[in-house]
Amino acid sequence: MPRKNLDISLIEDDKSDLTFFNIDEEDGDETLKALKQSYVTTNYKEETILNLQNSLSSKPDETSKELKLESYKRYNNALDLAYKNYITSAINMVEKALEINPKDIDILNLKGLLKLLKCDFSKAFESFYTGLCYGNNEMSRIYVDRLSSEEFKTFLARYNHSIRFINEELNQESIHILDNIIEEDPDLIEPYVILSLLYDKLGNMKKKQVYLDRLREVDRDNELFENNIKSEDSKEEDTKEKKASTKPNKKNIIPYIAILVLLLGTGGYFIHSKNKIDKLNSQLSSKEETLNKTDKELGQANQKLNETSTELNNIKKEDEKSEVVVADEETLYNEAIKLKKAGQPEKAMENFKKIVDSGKTMKYISESIYQLAIINESLESNEEAIKYYKKYINTYTAKNQYYDDAFYQLGMLYYKMGDLENAKSTFYGLRSEDPDSMYNNSKVKEILKEK
């Protein structure tokens, strides 16, 4: 996100009525048109009230430029807080900036990004969409498209499943989904909050602390930390009441902590700047040494060119022998299936591996991965089979043909190997990722009950 220039002379005094959005009349989606019109009404009303309030509360010499400048300062402060992973405070700051300047696209986009990190998806979409309506800018458009995509709908369905499972006391299924979401996008904040609370409920304090520590990395001032502090303070107060009353009352140290944080933040800024300058000086001083090395390397490069030319010729000859032509993927796949049926699994695997390594069509790549898992399992190459089952599961979704098959086969393979823990974890994953699968059968339920 770009920072705002705080030179008041460069700020335009906007006196025109820009309350109404730019609505594309050629937009064929009536639902989107209606949504835009609803935003028009809401924002027109809110901005009118806001302008009246500003008129009453502003000093005689306070101009719209000064109000914009103040909003820019708050926006820049929000950016600084976000870069330092104080996301909760950054959201509060950007909200204050929007109160003053609700039509600024940069401020709207920053709010959208922060709300997205917080997993407040509706507010994120609203902010990006409002920014897009005010001005057809690239960032708003990108995120509106992403939040409207089929991929995001799939993600949202999984996320909603994780919440529903908690309410239905299916805690392991919820944990499996949330862990996968964290692995895919570790910057999202809410999964850490949910998992720390869930493990607290389950009495697993070690796991709770793990997720609290990870939460602190992405949102240092999350509300959960404040709640924990209040809870701990309450326990301490109860303990103190039982102790001798002769002890002096402990002073409130929160103001001192706030001052210390501000001092550390300011000091950190100057230290960071000094480190940058020192690094730059170091880089400049090494330029001359680098140039001298370059002369020597250029001489060596000429010698290597001849060697490389020979190697390239050899590689080209090898590639001509092993190249997989995309147009022949179907033929290669069908040949592999025939070889498998003819009792030649090793040769079949060679074809499947070529498709996985060099193919371009998802249908043949995904089915080849699954076939490699099946064949390796039949040859009792269990580790290889596990690798390909996991590759299929981690690459594709429940919409793909063999998704629940891969889950089930992997779980049963673990079970046959005597690895009950991984078998149960896999079946919990199956129930969470594809709850309507026919493989969520009585056999799976029996295994999940085993101890």
Secondary structure, DSSP 8 states (H G I E B T S, - for coil): -------GGGS----S---S----TT---HHHHHHHHHHHHHHHHHHHHHHHHHHHHS-TT--HHHHHHHHHHHHHHHHHHHHTT-HHHHHHHHHHHHHH-TT-HHHHHHHHHHHHHTT-HHHHHHHHHHHHHHS--HHHHHHHHHHTSHHHHHHHHHHHHHHHHHHTT-HHHHHHHHHHHHHH-TT-SHHHHHHHHHHHHHT-HHHHHHHHHHHHHH-TT-HHHHHHHHHHHHHHHHHHHHS-TTS------HHHHHHHHHHHHHHHHHHHHHHHHHHHHHHHHTHHHHHHHHHHHHHHHHHHHHHHHHHHHHHHHHHHHH---GGGHHHHHHHHHHHHHTT-HHHHHHHHHHHHHH---HHHHHHHHHHHHHHHHHTT-HHHHHHHHHHHHHH--TTSTTHHHHHHHHHHHHHHTT-HHHHHHHHHHHHHH-TT-TTSSHHHHHHHH--
